Amino acid sequence: MSNEDYTKYGNIAIEDTGYGFKVGPENMQDDGGCGGGCSGCGQ
């Protein structure tokens, strides 16, 4: 991770969702995307 990436996104967070772990930047906005979960996209 570059200094620019760190400035933009911050620390990496690991969250236990109850179904597994979600890993990503603390400062990243959750804009919906695929919806998450175990089912995956397009199923």
Phi, psi and omega in degrees: 000131179277166177299324179295317177297317180298318179297321182285316189253334181084203181290159176272131180252141174242118184242132175274112183273354185095339178246352183161198182245141176249122182242128178183173180296140179297324186268003182284132179287137176269100186262024179097286178060231185275344181100348176068201182079189184266348186286334180080178183274147171069022180250000000 
